[in-house]
C-alpha cells in the first residue's frame, strides 16, 4: 500500500447528531473518519463540540451498524436483501394498499433522528403530496406542538421577539440548553452555550429559571423557582397578574396592539400570590421578585421547553409565554436587527405588526378525539389508533424514518399493538431498534458524514446571520440510501411525482444530494450556490431589519379568548396537576418529569464505547431525602407505577431534584413490557401514559412529563 493511500486528510463539516450543527474537523484515513474535533476559528461556535459528536468515527463503523437492508421471512426472522429488491417489494405492497384502501392508508413518521438530515422531512412531505395522502406524521406533535399552535390562537408578531444576544433578562421555563443544545427563539441556543452564558452574565444579563430541577442552566440563575411539576401555567398566570397589578407592563405597546387587556386582567385575577405560591410550592417573595425582574428588563424574552410543553395544560403554558412577551413589549420594532439569518427559507416580510389570530389546526380531521392536522401534519398521538381502529381511512402501511415509535410514542403497549397490526411496516434506521424488530423491511440509511447537508433547523435559531454547508466527507459504507433516495426510488416505482418547492425530483437520472437540496430549499433567501461558497461565515451586511407596520394594519393580539379563559378556570377547579388526568394525587405522590442526558440524544449512541462509559440506562434520579425515606440506595431498581402502567428504573441520587420528583430521560428501553434489561438499556417512560386520558384539546399532546406515579422497591443493587 502506498504512503499516499494511507495518509490522513482533514475535512471541515458540521455535526448532525443533534440540532445544534456544531462545526467539526474530520480526519479521514483510507476513506474512514478517524478523529473529530471542533473548529476554533468558527465565528460563533469557537471550537465547541460535545461528547456525542466526537463519537462519529465509532458510529460510522460500529459492528451494530446496518450496512444492508433486511426483509422479514415468513418465520419472523430477517434476511439481508439488496436495496433494489427491498424497494421493489415495498413499492408493490404500497401499490396494493393504495389500490385497496386509498392513499390515506399510507402513513409516514419522521422522528428526531430524521430532523438531523436536511432532506428527510422535505422528502417525506413530498412523498405524501405525490401519492395524495394526508397521513404525514412527525415527532413535532409529541414533543412541543403548542409552539406551533399557540401563536395562531393569539396572533403573531411578524418581526419576532427580542434576541438573546442583547437581552437584559431571560426567563427560561423548563428547558436546559446546556444539555439539550437547543432552546426557544430568543433563548440561549447550543452554539457554545457555556461560554455564551458566561459572557452574557458578565454584561449584566439577569436570568430566571423555572424548573423543578436545579439544572446546569439554573446554577447560573439570579432566581430559580423550583416549581412543582405540572404547575407552570399556574405560576406564569400568577406572574402575569403581578405585572398587570403593579402596572409594570408596556402600556404604549399594549394600547396599540392588544385588543383585550381588561379581559386578560380579569382572567388571571383569581391567581393571587398566596394561591400560586401554595399550589406551585414556591416562596411568594421569589415569585414577586421574578415578576419584577422580568418586567424591569429593557430587552429579553421568556421561553418554554420540553418540561411545560409535555405536561398538563401544555398549550396554556406556551400561551402565557406569548402573553408575558407581549404585555412587556418584548418584540422587535422597526429598525431592529433580527438575530438569525433565515437564509434557507424564502425572504418573508419582517414588519412590526400583528398577523391576526386564526384557526391553529386547520388540517384534516383525525378519526379520534375530534383532533385535526396542524401545520401540514397530523397529530402523532392519534396514529396508533388510526392503525388499529377499523373503518374508512384506517392506516395500513407505515414508513418510519429516523424514529423509534415503540419507545417514543405515548402508550407503549398500544403502540406495540399498532406495529403488529400493520400490513406493511418499513423502518429506515442504522440499527435494529425496538421498532425495527416489528418491521417487514428495514432500510439501512446513510449516516451524516456520508451525505451533503445544510443546517436547516439552526438556520432559524443561530444567534448570528450565519451560513454553513457540507458535502459528504467519506464514502458510503455498504448498500445504504439517503432518506430522500428511499422516497425517490419508491415514487419512481409507483410512477408518481416527488414534488419539492423547486419542482419535482428528476426521473431521467439519479439526482445527487445537492440537486435535491436545491429543490427542497428553492427560493431561499440566499441562493444555494452562495451558501455552498460561504461555509462557517457570519454575514452582518445581510442581517434582516424590521420594517415599519403597514399604515392600514388593524390586526391585534387576542390574549384572553373564551377557550383560554375557560382553561384557566379549569385549573382552578383542579386540586393539582394530577387532576388533569382524573387522578387522586395523594394516591400517586411523586411526579415523573422528562429530562435529557448530555451524552446521548434520547437513547441514540449507547452502543458506542465512549458514550456507554457514561451510562447505558436512563436513571430514575431522586432527591436523596426521598431515597432515604423509602430505604433506597444508588443502583436499586424501583417499580414506578402510574394509573396506566408500570416500569422499572435504576435509582440514582440527585440533590438537584426537588423532593417528590423523579427525573428520567425519555425514549429509552426496548420492546419488552417487563424491563428485564433495565440496567443495560433503560425503560421507556412513554409506557406510563395513555393517549386518551389528559390530552391537550388543541394539539392532542399527551401528558409525558409531570406524570403522577408511585414507587416501590423492586430489586436491591448488588453491594
Helices and strands as residue ranges (DSSP letters): E 8-14, E 23-29, E 32-38, G 53-55, H 56-61, E 69-72, E 78-81, H 83-101, G 103-105, E 106-110, G 112-116, H 120-131, E 136-138, G 139-142, H 146-154, E 156-157, E 169-173, H 177-180, H 193-202, E 206-210, G 218-220, E 223-225, H 232-245, H 251-257, H 261-268, H 273-280, H 284-296, E 300-304, H 306-309, H 314-327, E 354-355, G 380-382, H 383-388, E 397-401, H 405-408, H 412-421, E 424-428, G 436-438, E 441-443, G 448-450, G 458-460, E 466-467, H 483-494, E 499-500, E 503-504, H 513-520, H 528-533, E 537-538, G 540-542, H 562-573, G 577-581, E 590-595, H 609-612, E 620-622, H 624-629, E 637-641, E 646-653, E 661-665, H 678-681, G 685-688, E 707-715
